[in-house]
Amino acid sequence: MIVDGRLLQLGAPGELVAAPVDPFVARFTGANVIPGTAVRSDNGLTEVVLDEGGTMWSTDLASGRIALTVYPWEVALSREVPADSAVNHARAPIARITTLGNRARVVVGPLVAEVTTSSVERLALREGEPVVATFKATAARLLPLA
């Protein structure tokens, strides 16, 4: 991928999605990109203090200014914080729901989640109503900010 005459990353589309090396490449391939500051912790995870407020976690090792990236299909939605292994939770009102065939993109705080339209109906998701967007630390990739 060449941007402004500079080669950012070379690879097949699947490789760009699987392992973007730059926040621009991650955003271009559809990822949520959230700026913050990474701090290594004693629990084997990296804590990310988000610029917008709040904290998230990643299994990637990093420190300093980073972009936390996670793809919409890795983000689950629920009415309450689920009792599962995911450690990243963002509670916020739904800003927008966009239906794309049998899928829907749901904007919750700094995240876009991609779920099935049957999940939207089953959870009775409506714009303006609060939900919890959740994803695992293993789904969060940390990329350096320039």
Helices and strands as residue ranges (DSSP letters): E 2-3, E 6-7, H 13-18, H 23-28, E 32-40, E 46-50, E 55-58, E 64-70, G 72-74, E 76-78, E 88-100, E 103-108, E 111-116, H 117-122, E 130-135, G 137-139, E 141-144
